[in-house]
Amino acid sequence: MLLQPVARGQQIVRTTCAYCGVGCGLLATSDEHGSVTVVGDPQHPANFGRLCSKGSALGETLGLDGRLLAPEIDGRPAGWDETLDRVAGRFQEVIAAHGRDAVAFYVSGQLLTEDYYVANKLLKGFIGSRHLDTNSRLCMASSVTGHRRAFGSDTVPGVYEDLEQADLIVLVGSNLAWCHPILFQRIVAERERRPTLRVVVIDPRRTATCDIADLHLPLVAGSDVALFNGLLVHLHDVGAADRTFVNRHTSDVDQALATARATMPDVETVARFCGLASADIAAFFALFAQTEKTVTVYSQGVNQSSAGTDKVNAIINAHLLTGRIGRAGMGPFSVTGQPNAMGGREVGALANQLAAHMTYDDTASVDRVRRFWNAPHLAISGGHKAVDLFRAIEAGEIKAIWIMATNPAVSLPDAGRVARALEACDFVVVSDFVRDTDTARHADVLLPAAGWGEKDGTVTNSERRISRQRPVRPAPGLARPDWWALSEVARRMGFAESFAYRGPGDIFREHARLSAFENDGARAFNIGAVADISDSAYDALEPFHWPWRADQDAPRRRLFGDGTFVTPDGRGRFVAVTPRAPRHAATDEFPLILNTGRYRDQWHTMTRTGRAARLSTHRPEPLLAIHSHDAARYDLVDGDLARIESRWGTATLRVSVTTDQRPGTVFAPMHWTGTLSAAGRVNEMVNPQTDPHSGQPELKATPVRVSPVLARWQGLVLSRQKLALDGHAYWVAVRGADHWCYEMAGPETPHAAWEKLAALATATVSSAEWLQYRDPAAGRLRAALVAGERLQFAFYIAADATGLPSRSGPAALFDHQRLAVDQRRAILAGRSLGQGIQGPVVCACHGVDRGAIELAIASGCRTTRALGERLRAGTNCGSCLPELRALLAEQATGSHHGKSKAFA
Ligand code: SF4
């Protein structure tokens, strides 16, 4: 929907964010030069104008550098017709030779619902293969399965407002402050308004979310079922059960309680299993029992587990027993990682689902979808889930795959094996908006996809709210929407009539009609009310919750509060769950447990966030977080390099010593790829064990060992061009505004490193003027190449990191069109003039670094408000407020709260 122009050549579009499952509304303003700025949409009910650091930097990700702008076949540019003919032709050949199931699609929660719907329909309905799965399998499949077991439907009962209406919020396995920042900020704002609101954080790590915790329970990884079984017993024993609700509206409570009591009879047993203090557990149980308005928010720490589904049901059991579900301020609340994981669930884009909340479990659903789509070859049973899908490729069972908007060679566990499987696959098609990803390197065919700001369709957020994502500008080059490419392949395979969509509105209406088709209430997902909207009404569609049936005046916001569930008997089901440890435990050989997750300002494999320079200033390097006891035990020093090994793979990361980790555990971010690092692709090490019910991988518990890596030099390299650093032992890359920035280290002498980097610099920049400074005795070597009066390349080598300049100093000099004399001098000094930047950037929005904040605190700032007034830090998106509070606390107590020098 276009709003009024604000200035000549400008237009404002209401759209939604491309990242997490909060689903924030945006106002995107584009100008006649193609630049786009983004602010929060004050009218969108997910965020009411707020945006986090990632969302507010979306406009900075739209540059064309690195974009895939034309189709490619075997590495050569090709036209769409030739490429689509090739895709359709190869699929037909594979089907003729090996059968329908030899073709697979692997899709993504980054797709819009309309793309998702067409992919699902083409593969399951017309190609007739069973094997379509999505990267959302890695994000929330355990919640889907847990919901279906308890409610009979994959339905989130509550809405975001419940967070503001609750008296107790329990956050389980969720670093909400970094991964769903706007929900976190809504809680923070409510707590400031109503200080009696209590927050409990259940997470093995002390994260930024603990900033607002009244109680933090750092439980042993994977022990959540034990904790919630203990809670169930406690709730029953203290009379907190809602007997009326349980008797009238649920089933199987006795089995669930008996199992809980048999496994976790008392607090002491829970404490031993979970590695927690009995008093803390008792405090949590008492708080939960006494507080009717309780919301339990859970996320990847619950879902990404070999017991993920049981964890979800253990949480839901506690809410069913107390009748706290689907009413204002209460309920279990799964928050999804991706912007449209929910949309994928709605269209059925999981291998064990069919379409529109129908599954293969009953023949009536299969028959219904077959008739609706007029698809005689509809797959009649579920296919391989993500991890098994790539195993089937490796085994030669699947011969052709189309991967859309995702990077499985980085994001799946045992990622090296996934990459090898793709390399061996007969025919790999990759649709993406960027040219070079770890996955695209294995493609036979690359299809240029429209990206955020160019796509047109809908997404569904974690509270079941469907919002429009609207284009801000035309797609560049030959990039096209995924639904269009899918429909064109369908047409070439002989299915033109069933894929004759004129635009996303046609697809949305068909999707809505299917949701209502022969739906007598057995399927909660029903948006029949919008099944016949016009194109203009689709364009103007306001955010709305599902379900919204054709016979309802308005969408239904909360579900199950009236005790009516979607099971055959209408009762919610308790599920008896038995605690079990992660499948792979620590051993003498692999004594530490690796947990993986996200950084505040990065998203997935950085294909988009990595394009906004300011988002890489907070954490420019992936760090291995390790407790100080373990660091000492394994001879690791803060800031040095460590090799991390598991049974499945290895990585090399810089060490960050911290007391935020539980002893015996380490943490690493999952963002860096093979295109951005020498050995930072963390999921290469992660075990591929999956939950037996949901198929979701155990991304949070892999046994590893760690050891120091010899580095005789540390380096910082900045180059206007992206570099090929093959052969260097350690490097990680992030993108700056006009350059690439590389952290490097290696086992050679500093002099040998100098020789290699000097050769690289000469090969990269021709006809350049050399500036250099050498102090071999101190192990400090610095050089820069200037061509056309602009800085092209700079590198700094030192025996240890203290001899390197701050990254941001020389980076600022790449902005200058013509370097002045004093600026040239500043290059080798490793600083930009007029700046005294120290440490990492804490406030990405205003570029405020840690040094400036510490200085301001030392000179009298005592509150985040004062820091905001002095430095503007924390005054825009607010994502850095937990860190500002931590820095204020450090100053007040004189402690460093376990903070690592590697952040400094
Ligand atoms: Fe985007 Fe941030 Fe909102 Fe998530 S919380 S949708 S990343 S702006």
Boltz pocket constraint, residues with backbone or C-beta under 6 A from the ligand:
constraints:
  - pocket:
      binder: B
      contacts: [[A, 17], [A, 18], [A, 19], [A, 20], [A, 21], [A, 22], [A, 23], [A, 24], [A, 47], [A, 50], [A, 51], [A, 52], [A, 53], [A, 54], [A, 55], [A, 56], [A, 179], [A, 180], [A, 181], [A, 182], [A, 183]]
      max_distance: 6.0
